[in-house]
Amino acid sequence: MLKVALTGGIGAGKSTVAAKLAQLGAYVIDADALAREVVAPDTDGLAAVVSRFGAEILDAEGALDRARLAKLVFDDAHARAELEAIIHPRVRRRARELTAAQSDDAIVVQDIPLLAETGQAPSFHLAIDVEAPRQLRLERLVERGMDREDAARRIDAQASDAERREACDVVLHNRDGITEIERRVMMLWDERIVPFAENVRLGRKEQRPEKLQFVESDSAWPRRFEHLAARLRRVMGPGAVRIDHVGSSAVAGLPAKDVIDIQITVVTLRAVDMLEDALGEAGFFGRRAFDEPKPDRPDVAEWEKRLYGYADPGNLAQLHFRPIDSPGQRFALLFRDWLRSDAQARADYAQAKGELAARVDSATAYSEAKEPWFLREGWPRANKWAESTNWRPPVC
């Protein structure tokens, strides 16, 4: 099952996107609808709201007067937090029930207006933000009959566009009409969501392209790392001693393959094996592997790791689970920090990468051809730099 979160500010067009996803075959869960359901008459949710805010928030039929309640809490952060503490857990519990009732091959989309505010994004395989310019959102809300000043206050009370972008994997810009936003949703569905769901269903990671291709350093790489790291932290819990962005994509200004390398430091690899099913449910799949031994650490057993990937075709990643204080774990951090600190090292490595790429055209052949450079240059020079700077690997 693929779990997708959908969010966006009021008036951005999130409902239009949700409707299109449902038309394409997704099972859509509307958090706003659930928020009404959990405080319907004769529910424990409504009883809790009345207990906190008084019977005056009920209408003549005994149902919740949402407009009256909104006036009570809109400008009172403490009261709003108390209301959310009643409603949000019940909404999440009901959403889990609805999700669990779907088939294993379903694509479940949860429409969550407060995704960024509540920090739920790491619980999903993919998070989508629908965004539109503020002025356009105001115009849409006024057309629906909302007072302009009230509409502006509602927009300002929510997370900013930047905060939502930071939490989400995909941003859909909705400023060119319904036809265009629906076209973008269909492209996302066909090119990313459906292949992602198929990978999760079959228990496989998305394969990196075998055709070797370097791209310029991308400012989006750190954010992509953070999204993956947040999902890993949710699954691993205390089993992950630390999670680091490593490899070329972790070094600003260095050309690299468009793949995020992540090192997850663990106390023992057995901890990874015990979480194999949980990692798979989150979209991470892998196997036992070994790094190439270095001259002064020739024991192959010291270089054992677990090499995983992510099932998302829009966020290629390699995950290296390594034991703490193992030579591979240390060198991944050392090599990154050396390149970040030494401009000449970055230039030399970039030149070596370019020369190798000119001789081979596949990612596999490139990885094999690069190893002699590490033995000859990378390993000794990085360790010499560590000694001269008193570098030590971070512990936690």
C-alpha positions as CSV (number, residue, x, y, z in Angstrom):
1,M,0.0,0.0,0.0
2,L,1.3,3.5,-0.9
3,K,0.4,6.2,1.6
4,V,0.4,9.7,0.3
5,A,-0.2,13.0,2.2
6,L,-1.8,15.9,0.4
7,T,-1.7,19.4,1.9
8,G,-2.0,23.0,0.8
9,G,-3.1,26.4,2.2
10,I,-6.8,27.4,2.2
11,G,-7.8,28.5,-1.3
12,A,-4.8,26.8,-3.0
13,G,-6.8,24.2,-4.8
14,K,-6.1,21.1,-2.7
15,S,-9.7,19.8,-3.1
16,T,-9.4,20.0,-6.9
17,V,-6.2,17.9,-6.7
18,A,-7.8,15.4,-4.3
19,A,-10.8,15.0,-6.6
20,K,-8.6,14.3,-9.5
21,L,-6.5,11.7,-7.6
22,A,-9.8,10.0,-6.6
23,Q,-10.9,10.0,-10.2
24,L,-7.5,8.4,-11.2
25,G,-8.0,5.6,-8.6
26,A,-6.7,6.8,-5.3
27,Y,-8.7,6.2,-2.1
28,V,-8.9,9.7,-0.6
29,I,-9.4,10.4,3.1
30,D,-10.4,13.9,3.9
31,A,-9.2,15.1,7.3
32,D,-11.7,17.9,7.4
33,A,-14.5,15.5,6.9
34,L,-13.1,13.3,9.6
35,A,-12.8,16.3,11.9
36,R,-16.6,16.8,11.5
37,E,-17.3,13.1,11.9
38,V,-15.4,12.7,15.2
39,V,-17.5,15.5,16.8
40,A,-20.9,14.5,15.4
41,P,-23.8,14.2,17.8
42,D,-23.5,11.3,20.3
43,T,-19.8,10.9,19.9
44,D,-17.2,11.0,22.7
45,G,-15.4,13.7,20.7
46,L,-18.4,16.1,20.9
47,A,-18.8,15.3,24.6
48,A,-15.1,16.2,25.2
49,V,-15.6,19.5,23.3
50,V,-18.7,20.4,25.3
51,S,-16.9,19.5,28.5
52,R,-14.1,22.0,27.7
53,F,-16.0,24.8,25.9
54,G,-19.5,24.6,27.4
55,A,-22.9,23.8,26.0
56,E,-23.1,27.2,24.3
57,I,-21.1,25.8,21.4
58,L,-24.1,23.6,20.5
59,D,-26.9,24.6,18.1
60,A,-30.6,24.1,18.7
61,E,-30.5,20.5,17.5
62,G,-27.6,19.6,19.8
63,A,-25.0,19.5,17.1
64,L,-21.7,21.4,17.2
65,D,-22.0,25.0,16.0
66,R,-18.7,25.2,14.2
67,A,-18.9,28.9,13.4
68,R,-19.4,29.8,17.1
69,L,-16.6,27.5,18.2
70,A,-14.3,29.0,15.6
71,K,-14.9,32.4,17.0
72,L,-13.9,31.2,20.5
73,V,-10.6,29.6,19.4
74,F,-9.4,31.5,16.4
75,D,-7.6,34.3,18.3
76,D,-6.9,32.2,21.4
77,A,-3.8,30.0,20.8
78,H,-4.3,28.1,24.1
79,A,-7.9,27.3,23.4
80,R,-7.1,26.3,19.9
81,A,-4.4,23.9,21.1
82,E,-6.9,22.4,23.6
83,L,-9.4,21.9,20.8
84,E,-6.8,20.3,18.6
85,A,-5.8,18.0,21.4
86,I,-9.3,16.7,21.4
87,I,-9.9,16.4,17.7
88,H,-6.5,15.5,16.1
89,P,-5.9,12.2,17.9
90,R,-9.5,11.0,17.0
91,V,-9.0,12.1,13.4
92,R,-5.7,10.2,13.1
93,R,-7.2,7.1,14.7
94,R,-10.1,7.1,12.3
95,A,-7.8,7.7,9.3
96,R,-5.7,4.7,10.4
97,E,-8.9,2.6,10.6
98,L,-9.9,3.6,7.1
99,T,-6.4,3.0,5.7
100,A,-6.2,-0.4,7.3
101,A,-9.5,-1.4,5.6
102,Q,-8.0,-0.9,2.1
103,S,-6.3,-3.6,0.0
104,D,-2.6,-4.0,0.0
105,D,-2.3,-2.6,-3.6
106,A,-4.3,0.5,-2.8
107,I,-3.0,4.1,-3.1
108,V,-4.3,5.9,-0.1
109,V,-4.2,9.7,-0.2
110,Q,-4.9,11.6,3.1
111,D,-6.0,15.2,2.6
112,I,-4.4,16.9,5.6
113,P,-4.6,20.8,5.7
114,L,-2.3,21.0,8.8
115,L,0.4,18.5,7.6
116,A,3.3,20.9,8.1
117,E,2.0,22.2,11.4
118,T,1.5,18.7,12.9
119,G,4.7,17.1,11.6
120,Q,3.0,14.1,10.0
121,A,4.8,14.0,6.7
122,P,7.4,11.3,7.7
123,S,4.5,8.9,8.3
124,F,3.8,8.9,4.5
125,H,5.7,7.5,1.5
126,L,5.1,10.8,-0.3
127,A,3.9,14.3,0.7
128,I,2.4,16.6,-1.9
129,D,1.9,20.4,-1.4
130,V,-0.6,22.4,-3.6
131,E,0.4,26.0,-3.8
132,A,-1.1,29.1,-5.4
133,P,-0.2,32.8,-5.1
134,R,-1.7,34.6,-2.1
135,Q,-3.7,37.1,-4.1
136,L,-5.3,34.3,-6.2
137,R,-6.2,32.4,-3.0
138,L,-7.8,35.5,-1.6
139,E,-9.9,35.9,-4.8
140,R,-11.0,32.3,-4.7
141,L,-12.1,32.6,-1.1
142,V,-14.0,35.8,-1.7
143,E,-15.7,34.2,-4.7
144,R,-16.9,31.4,-2.3
145,G,-18.5,34.1,-0.1
146,M,-15.9,34.7,2.5
147,D,-15.1,38.2,3.7
148,R,-11.7,39.3,2.3
149,E,-10.4,40.3,5.7
150,D,-11.5,37.0,7.2
151,A,-9.9,35.1,4.3
152,A,-6.6,36.9,4.8
153,R,-6.6,36.1,8.5
154,R,-7.3,32.4,7.8
155,I,-4.4,32.3,5.3
156,D,-2.0,34.0,7.8
157,A,-3.1,31.6,10.6
158,Q,-1.8,28.6,8.6
159,A,1.8,27.5,7.9
160,S,3.6,29.5,5.2
161,D,4.2,28.3,1.7
162,A,7.9,27.9,2.6
163,E,7.0,25.7,5.6
164,R,4.8,23.5,3.6
165,R,7.4,23.2,0.8
166,E,10.0,22.2,3.4
167,A,7.8,19.4,4.6
168,C,6.8,18.0,1.2
169,D,8.4,16.0,-1.5
170,V,6.4,17.5,-4.4
171,V,4.9,21.0,-5.0
172,L,2.1,21.4,-7.4
173,H,1.6,25.0,-8.6
174,N,-2.0,25.8,-9.1
175,R,-2.2,29.2,-10.8
176,D,-3.1,28.4,-14.4
177,G,-6.6,27.0,-14.1
178,I,-8.3,23.6,-13.5
179,T,-7.2,22.0,-16.8
180,E,-3.5,22.7,-16.2
181,I,-3.5,21.5,-12.5
182,E,-5.4,18.4,-13.5
183,R,-2.8,17.8,-16.3
184,R,0.0,18.1,-13.7
185,V,-1.8,15.7,-11.3
186,M,-2.1,13.1,-14.1
187,M,1.6,13.4,-14.9
188,L,2.5,13.0,-11.2
189,W,0.2,10.0,-11.0
190,D,1.6,8.2,-14.1
191,E,5.3,9.1,-13.7
192,R,5.7,8.9,-9.9
193,I,2.8,7.7,-7.8
194,V,1.9,4.6,-9.8
195,P,5.5,3.3,-10.2
196,F,6.1,4.1,-6.6
197,A,3.1,2.0,-5.5
198,E,4.2,-0.8,-7.8
199,N,7.7,-0.8,-6.3
200,V,6.3,-1.0,-2.7
201,R,3.9,-3.7,-3.7
202,L,6.6,-5.8,-5.2
203,G,9.1,-5.1,-2.4
204,R,11.8,-3.5,-4.6
205,K,13.8,-0.3,-4.6
206,E,13.8,2.0,-7.6
207,Q,16.8,1.2,-9.6
208,R,19.3,3.9,-10.5
209,P,19.8,4.4,-14.2
210,E,22.6,2.3,-15.5
211,K,23.6,5.0,-18.0
212,L,26.1,7.2,-16.2
213,Q,25.1,10.8,-15.9
214,F,26.5,13.6,-13.6
215,V,24.5,16.7,-12.8
216,E,25.5,20.0,-11.3
217,S,25.2,20.3,-7.5
218,D,21.5,20.7,-6.6
219,S,20.3,22.9,-3.7
220,A,17.4,20.5,-3.4
221,W,19.6,17.5,-2.3
222,P,19.8,18.5,1.4
223,R,16.0,18.7,1.6
224,R,15.6,15.4,-0.1
225,F,18.0,13.9,2.4
226,E,16.1,15.4,5.3
227,H,12.8,13.9,4.1
228,L,14.3,10.5,3.8
229,A,16.1,10.8,7.2
230,A,12.9,11.8,8.9
231,R,11.2,8.6,7.5
232,L,14.1,6.5,8.6
233,R,14.1,8.0,12.1
234,R,10.4,7.1,12.4
235,V,11.1,3.5,11.5
236,M,14.5,3.1,13.2
237,G,13.8,5.0,16.4
238,P,16.8,4.5,18.9
239,G,18.2,1.8,16.6
240,A,19.8,4.6,14.5
241,V,22.7,6.1,16.4
242,R,22.9,8.8,13.8
243,I,21.8,9.5,10.2
244,D,24.1,11.4,7.9
245,H,24.1,12.7,4.3
246,V,27.3,11.4,2.8
247,G,28.7,10.9,-0.7
248,S,29.1,13.5,-3.5
249,S,25.6,14.9,-3.1
250,A,26.5,15.9,0.5
251,V,29.3,18.2,-0.8
252,A,28.0,21.6,-2.1
253,G,29.4,22.5,-5.5
254,L,30.5,18.9,-6.4
255,P,28.9,17.4,-9.5
256,A,27.3,14.0,-8.8
257,K,24.9,11.4,-9.9
258,D,21.4,12.5,-8.9
259,V,21.3,9.9,-6.0
260,I,21.2,10.8,-2.3
261,D,23.7,8.7,-0.3
262,I,22.7,8.2,3.3
263,Q,24.7,6.5,6.1
264,I,22.7,5.1,9.0
265,T,25.0,4.3,11.9
266,V,23.8,1.4,14.0
267,V,25.2,-0.5,17.0
268,T,24.9,-3.8,15.2
269,L,23.7,-4.8,11.7
270,R,21.3,-7.3,13.4
271,A,19.3,-4.2,14.4
272,V,18.7,-3.5,10.7
273,D,17.8,-7.1,10.0
274,M,15.2,-7.1,12.8
275,L,13.6,-4.0,11.2
276,E,13.5,-5.3,7.7
277,D,9.7,-5.6,7.5
278,A,9.2,-2.2,9.0
279,L,11.7,-0.7,6.6
280,G,9.9,-2.4,3.7
281,E,6.5,-1.0,4.8
282,A,8.2,2.5,4.7
283,G,9.5,1.8,1.2
284,F,13.1,0.9,1.9
285,F,14.5,-2.4,0.5
286,G,18.0,-3.8,0.5
287,R,20.5,-6.6,1.1
288,R,23.7,-7.6,2.7
289,A,26.8,-6.0,1.1
290,F,30.4,-5.2,1.7
291,D,32.5,-2.1,1.1
292,E,35.9,-2.5,-0.6
293,P,38.6,-3.2,2.1
294,K,41.4,-0.6,2.3
295,P,45.1,-1.5,2.6
296,D,45.6,-1.1,6.4
297,R,42.1,-2.7,7.1
298,P,42.1,-5.8,4.9
299,D,39.6,-7.9,6.8
300,V,36.5,-8.2,4.6
301,A,34.3,-8.9,7.6
302,E,35.0,-5.4,9.0
303,W,33.4,-3.9,5.9
304,E,30.1,-5.6,6.0
305,K,27.0,-3.4,5.7
306,R,23.4,-3.4,4.6
307,L,22.8,-1.6,1.3
308,Y,19.2,-0.3,0.8
309,G,17.4,1.9,-1.6
310,Y,14.1,3.8,-1.7
311,A,11.1,2.8,-3.8
312,D,10.4,6.4,-4.9
313,P,11.3,7.0,-8.6
314,G,11.4,10.7,-7.9
315,N,14.0,10.5,-5.1
316,L,16.7,8.0,-5.9
317,A,18.7,7.0,-2.8
318,Q,21.3,4.6,-1.5
319,L,21.2,3.8,2.2
320,H,24.4,2.4,3.8
321,F,23.7,0.9,7.2
322,R,27.1,0.5,8.9
323,P,28.1,-0.4,12.5
324,I,29.5,2.4,14.7
325,D,33.3,2.6,14.7
326,S,33.6,0.3,11.7
327,P,36.1,1.5,9.1
328,G,33.4,2.0,6.5
329,Q,31.3,4.1,8.8
330,R,34.3,6.3,9.8
331,F,35.5,6.7,6.2
332,A,32.1,7.8,4.8
333,L,32.1,10.7,7.3
334,L,35.8,11.5,7.0
335,F,35.7,11.6,3.2
336,R,32.6,13.9,3.2
337,D,34.2,16.3,5.8
338,W,37.5,16.3,4.0
339,L,35.9,17.3,0.7
340,R,33.8,20.0,2.4
341,S,36.9,21.5,4.1
342,D,39.5,21.2,1.4
343,A,38.9,23.0,-1.9
344,Q,41.9,21.3,-3.6
345,A,40.5,17.9,-2.6
346,R,37.2,18.8,-4.1
347,A,38.8,19.9,-7.3
348,D,41.0,16.8,-7.5
349,Y,38.0,14.5,-6.9
350,A,35.9,16.3,-9.5
351,Q,38.7,16.0,-12.0
352,A,39.1,12.3,-11.3
353,K,35.3,11.7,-11.6
354,G,35.3,13.5,-14.9
355,E,38.2,11.5,-16.3
356,L,36.6,8.2,-15.3
357,A,33.3,9.2,-16.7
358,A,34.9,9.9,-20.0
359,R,36.2,6.3,-20.1
360,V,33.1,4.4,-19.0
361,D,29.4,5.0,-19.6
362,S,27.7,2.8,-17.0
363,A,27.1,3.5,-13.3
364,T,28.4,0.0,-12.4
365,A,31.6,0.3,-14.5
366,Y,32.2,3.8,-13.0
367,S,31.9,2.5,-9.4
368,E,34.4,-0.2,-10.2
369,A,36.8,2.2,-12.0
370,K,36.7,4.7,-9.1
371,E,38.0,2.3,-6.5
372,P,41.7,2.5,-7.5
373,W,41.5,6.3,-7.0
374,F,40.2,5.8,-3.5
375,L,43.0,3.4,-2.7
376,R,45.7,5.6,-4.2
377,E,44.4,9.1,-3.3
378,G,41.2,9.3,-1.3
379,W,42.0,7.0,1.6
380,P,45.5,8.1,2.3
381,R,44.9,11.8,1.8
382,A,41.7,11.9,3.8
383,N,43.4,10.1,6.7
384,K,46.4,12.5,6.5
385,W,44.0,15.4,6.7
386,A,42.2,13.8,9.7
387,E,45.5,13.5,11.5
388,S,46.6,17.0,10.7
389,T,43.3,18.5,11.9
390,N,42.6,16.1,14.7
391,W,39.3,15.2,13.0
392,R,37.2,12.6,14.9
393,P,33.9,11.1,13.7
394,P,30.9,12.5,15.4
395,V,29.4,10.1,17.9
396,C,25.7,11.1,18.1
